[in-house]
Amino acid sequence: MMGTDWERFRDAVVVLAGSGPLKQRLADACLKHLGGVELDALPRDVRGEFAELKAALQSGSRTGRLSPVAACVLKMSEAEAARHAERIVTIFAGLHEQHPALPANRSATLLRAVPNDDDLPAFLNRA
């Protein structure tokens, strides 16, 4: 699936927030959404975190039908898996702060002031 790095991390976070065993969700998030993320394409603020995550998750070797990432995650403790899942959320938060389409102080609802009742359509003016 193609998309921006922000979308990839968002989708990974959605997987992490889902149900099922943490290690399975971590492996799925990484394999399905973060595999195509290039370190150099990320903002400098999150490159170090992502480099550490990538190194930790690719330290395993292919085992049978398991990918190196899946094999590595399978061997992790629950605490290690939780730290890596937290790192993904932290990176996403860093990307979210820099995402151009998401203004930090956007208003919840945009309203338009109507100067008088003449501008209202008749079906709205029957209150």
NUVO-768147 format. One line per field, with one value per residue (C-alpha): y, z, x; residue number from 1; residue in three letters. Coordinates in Angstrom, 3 decimals, always signed. Each point is the difference from the previous one (the first is absolute). Layout:
BEGIN
y	c(Y / ...)
z	c(Z / ...)
x	c(X / ...)
seq	c(NUM / ...)
type	c(ala / ...)
This chain:
BEGIN
y	c(+0.000 / +3.360 / +3.138 / +2.653 / -0.906 / +1.735 / -2.282 / -3.075 / +0.835 / +0.848 / -3.369 / -1.734 / +1.737 / -1.126 / -3.599 / +0.393 / +1.297 / -2.992 / -3.273 / -3.087 / -0.799 / +2.979 / -1.790 / -0.989 / +3.572 / +1.343 / -2.412 / +0.818 / +3.758 / -0.230 / -2.471 / +1.462 / +3.706 / +0.973 / -2.131 / +2.651 / +2.920 / +1.420 / +1.432 / +2.930 / +1.021 / +0.531 / +3.313 / +0.187 / +0.134 / -3.604 / -1.627 / -1.174 / -1.633 / -1.695 / -1.181 / -1.635 / -1.586 / -1.305 / -1.425 / -1.721 / -1.523 / -1.180 / -1.649 / -3.398 / -2.416 / -1.725 / -3.094 / -2.373 / +1.986 / +2.902 / +3.221 / +1.421 / +2.559 / -2.612 / -2.301 / +2.854 / +1.069 / -3.595 / -0.227 / +3.275 / +0.257 / +1.731 / +2.967 / +0.342 / -0.189 / +2.663 / +2.307 / -0.370 / +0.597 / +3.119 / +1.147 / -0.289 / +2.129 / +2.559 / +0.236 / +0.405 / +2.802 / +1.723 / -0.329 / +1.175 / +3.223 / +0.684 / -1.167 / +2.985 / -0.975 / -0.033 / +3.486 / -0.222 / +2.540 / -0.696 / +0.824 / -2.847 / +1.399 / +2.749 / +2.101 / +2.737 / +2.966 / +0.811 / +3.708 / -0.276 / -2.435 / +0.929 / -1.973 / -3.207 / -2.489 / -0.268 / -3.576 / +1.136 / +3.042 / -1.909 / -0.342)
z	c(+0.000 / -1.002 / +2.040 / +1.803 / +2.925 / +2.253 / -1.345 / +0.418 / +3.634 / +0.609 / -1.395 / +2.116 / +3.123 / -0.858 / -0.191 / +3.319 / +1.625 / -1.240 / +1.709 / +0.271 / +1.445 / +0.086 / -1.768 / -2.863 / -0.300 / +0.027 / -2.730 / -2.096 / +0.418 / -1.112 / -2.824 / -1.477 / +0.473 / +0.892 / -2.381 / -2.722 / +2.218 / -1.007 / +2.784 / -2.091 / -0.913 / +3.644 / +1.804 / +1.875 / +3.337 / -0.312 / -2.034 / +3.047 / +1.562 / -3.271 / -0.628 / +3.445 / -0.575 / -3.422 / +1.277 / +2.913 / -2.192 / -2.741 / +2.229 / -0.458 / -2.865 / -2.090 / +1.781 / -2.086 / -1.347 / +2.407 / -1.271 / +1.900 / +1.648 / +1.057 / +1.306 / +1.946 / +1.543 / +0.927 / +2.027 / +1.869 / +3.512 / +0.481 / +1.542 / -3.057 / -2.340 / +2.050 / -0.226 / -3.773 / -0.300 / +2.129 / -2.283 / -3.032 / +1.745 / +0.973 / -3.591 / -1.241 / +2.505 / -1.289 / -3.581 / +0.963 / +1.414 / -3.340 / -2.358 / -2.216 / -0.454 / +3.732 / +1.511 / +3.690 / +1.097 / -2.305 / +1.321 / +0.698 / -2.166 / -2.571 / +0.219 / -2.269 / +1.507 / -1.631 / +0.300 / -0.181 / -0.574 / -3.694 / -0.770 / +1.515 / -2.241 / +0.825 / +1.267 / +2.664 / +1.049 / +1.452 / +3.546)
x	c(+0.000 / +1.393 / -0.407 / +1.904 / +2.202 / -2.530 / -2.744 / +2.199 / +0.708 / -3.664 / -1.029 / +2.665 / -1.317 / -3.535 / +1.247 / +1.819 / -3.185 / -1.997 / -0.719 / +2.138 / +3.404 / +2.384 / +2.830 / -2.301 / -1.304 / +3.580 / +1.090 / -3.085 / +0.498 / +3.611 / -0.447 / -3.191 / +0.635 / +3.555 / +2.029 / +0.071 / +0.990 / +3.384 / +2.124 / +1.251 / -3.560 / -0.965 / +0.468 / +3.290 / -1.851 / -1.191 / +2.786 / +1.947 / -3.051 / -0.919 / +3.580 / +0.074 / -3.404 / +0.972 / +3.296 / -1.731 / -2.684 / +2.331 / +2.562 / -1.609 / +0.488 / -2.631 / -1.282 / -2.054 / -2.928 / +0.562 / +1.541 / +2.984 / -2.317 / -2.559 / +2.751 / +1.582 / -3.318 / -0.829 / +3.231 / -0.657 / -1.334 / -3.346 / +1.845 / +2.269 / -2.992 / -1.773 / +3.047 / +0.109 / -3.750 / +0.414 / +2.828 / -2.300 / -2.630 / +2.670 / +1.246 / -3.572 / -0.557 / +3.144 / -1.191 / -3.479 / +1.426 / +1.699 / -2.759 / -0.885 / -3.648 / -0.634 / +0.124 / +0.862 / -2.609 / -2.909 / -3.434 / -2.369 / -2.795 / -0.131 / -3.132 / -1.302 / -1.785 / -3.329 / -0.859 / -3.806 / -2.846 / -0.280 / +3.161 / -1.336 / -1.746 / -3.693 / +0.273 / +2.510 / -2.007 / -2.985 / +1.260)
seq	c(1 / 2 / 3 / 4 / 5 / 6 / 7 / 8 / 9 / 10 / 11 / 12 / 13 / 14 / 15 / 16 / 17 / 18 / 19 / 20 / 21 / 22 / 23 / 24 / 25 / 26 / 27 / 28 / 29 / 30 / 31 / 32 / 33 / 34 / 35 / 36 / 37 / 38 / 39 / 40 / 41 / 42 / 43 / 44 / 45 / 46 / 47 / 48 / 49 / 50 / 51 / 52 / 53 / 54 / 55 / 56 / 57 / 58 / 59 / 60 / 61 / 62 / 63 / 64 / 65 / 66 / 67 / 68 / 69 / 70 / 71 / 72 / 73 / 74 / 75 / 76 / 77 / 78 / 79 / 80 / 81 / 82 / 83 / 84 / 85 / 86 / 87 / 88 / 89 / 90 / 91 / 92 / 93 / 94 / 95 / 96 / 97 / 98 / 99 / 100 / 101 / 102 / 103 / 104 / 105 / 106 / 107 / 108 / 109 / 110 / 111 / 112 / 113 / 114 / 115 / 116 / 117 / 118 / 119 / 120 / 121 / 122 / 123 / 124 / 125 / 126 / 127)
type	c(met / met / gly / thr / asp / trp / glu / arg / phe / arg / asp / ala / val / val / val / leu / ala / gly / ser / gly / pro / leu / lys / gln / arg / leu / ala / asp / ala / cys / leu / lys / his / leu / gly / gly / val / glu / leu / asp / ala / leu / pro / arg / asp / val / arg / gly / glu / phe / ala / glu / leu / lys / ala / ala / leu / gln / ser / gly / ser / arg / thr / gly / arg / leu / ser / pro / val / ala / ala / cys / val / leu / lys / met / ser / glu / ala / glu / ala / ala / arg / his / ala / glu / arg / ile / val / thr / ile / phe / ala / gly / leu / his / glu / gln / his / pro / ala / leu / pro / ala / asn / arg / ser / ala / thr / leu / leu / arg / ala / val / pro / asn / asp / asp / asp / leu / pro / ala / phe / leu / asn / arg / ala)
